[in-house]
Amino acid sequence: MPFPWPLKLRERIEEIEKRYDHIAAQLNEYGYDPFGLDPKLGKQLAPTMAILYDYYFRVETHGIERVPTGRVLLIGNHAGNTIPFDGALLAAAMLIEGEPPRLCRGMAEFYLPSIPWWNELIHRAGAVVGTPENCVQLLEREEAIIVMPEGHRGFIKPYSQAYKLQRFGTGFVRLALQTRTPIVPVGIIGSEEQSPGLYDAKGIGRLIGAPAFPITATFPLLGVLGYVPFPVKYRYYFGEPILFEGEGNESDESVQERVDIVRDQISLLIEAGLEERTSWFS
């Protein structure tokens, strides 16, 4: 007997399940795609996704219709300190509100697949190790890729640096040029407040093989409970697609100029979002 979800929530769960059915994944005989994606997991997680998206974080999107069909790189600012809900909710937005629904692939930091049980979960959910080779293969399959070029520099930082973009990696622009892929800048509001950081204890991070280690108001003080984010409101602002001309073998200076264009667009989207909101929670 199915769980008796409230009517509105049940309708959202059914909608998410149907959207997974619309997504054509090239699966092998075991039900996975070449990168380990398991669409059945997404459908099983539909109730959790619906609760987080609609009720806990109350996600709001602006300009999602600007995302083109076919291959695309979604480039956003990064924050969170504990759990990367910014990327997860962006992927959920593309699935729930995108037309047609898109199943985005996240480029995971190299150390994440080394974490027991977490490595299998992120691959089954659609993430892949963020190598250029993996990204090119996915783009050649006309997939939508989420890249957050700040990496751990943006994800783990004190709140005094909130919404101050850190240095961007340049690889995403070379990949865009090499594969003739449009870039859609995304400004994300809410991720900095979900678990406001106090300090980045890099020394502890090195001990466990990670590039950084967050100290927040609740973590590690509250142990596992410290991972629970504040119920802030998330907003996503999608910019106009950018298609750069080139082959991918341009000079570092030329590539950096293009990176700066994307970074500036994200800054403008963030600025507009911060001006629009009235509090962390509304």
Buried (B, 14 or more C-beta within 10 A) or exposed (E): EEEEBEEEBBEBBEBBBEBBEEBEBEBEEEEBBEBBBBBEBBBEBBBEBBBBBBEBBBBBBBBBEEBEEEBBBBBBBBBBBBEBBBBBBBBBBBBBBBEEBBBBBBBBBEBBBEBEEEBEEBBBBBBBBBEBEBBBBBBEBEBBBBBBBBBBBBBBBBBEBBBEBBEBBBBBBBBBBBBBBBBBBBBBBBBBBBBBBBEBBBEBBEEEEBBBBBBBBBBBEEEEEBBBBBEBBBBBBBBEBBEBEBEBEBEEEEBBEBBEBBBEBBBBBBEBBBEEBEEBEE
